[in-house]
Amino acid sequence: MFERFDDILTIEDLAEALKIGTTQAYKLVRSGKIRAFKEGKDWKISKTALITYVREQSRI
């Protein structure tokens, strides 16, 4: 799942992977629905956090 993405994603990568806009991607990380951290002014998301989010959403 998401093999073509690096282990650490940017907001733009996250938006592309989920096929959503960057505004929605920012909302997901700011709300804590997807675990992420800030490095300077940039958000970083692990691929594991993305996969966890997708699996959790699939169970609903």
MODA-V126539 format. One record per residue. N is the residue number from 1. NEAR is the number of other C-alpha atoms within 8 Angstrom. D_FIRST is the distance of its C-alpha to the first C-alpha in Angstrom with 2 decimals. Layout:
n->(N,N)
near->(NEAR,NEAR)
d_first->(D_FIRST,D_FIRST)
This chain:
n->(1,2,3,4,5,6,7,8,9,10,11,12,13,14,15,16,17,18,19,20,21,22,23,24,25,26,27,28,29,30,31,32,33,34,35,36,37,38,39,40,41,42,43,44,45,46,47,48,49,50,51,52,53,54,55,56,57,58,59,60)
near->(3,6,5,4,9,7,7,9,13,10,12,9,9,12,13,9,8,6,6,9,8,9,6,9,13,9,8,10,11,7,7,8,8,11,10,11,7,8,7,4,5,7,10,12,15,11,12,7,11,12,9,8,10,8,8,8,7,6,5,4)
d_first->(0.00,3.83,5.49,8.55,9.30,11.67,11.70,14.15,13.86,16.94,17.82,17.54,13.97,13.17,15.22,13.61,9.99,11.64,14.23,17.05,20.00,20.57,23.20,20.89,18.40,21.51,22.53,19.35,19.78,23.57,23.61,21.49,18.92,16.31,17.62,18.63,21.66,24.05,25.04,28.26,27.72,24.01,21.21,18.45,15.23,13.12,9.36,10.07,12.21,9.84,7.47,10.97,12.30,10.02,10.70,14.31,14.76,13.71,16.50,19.14)
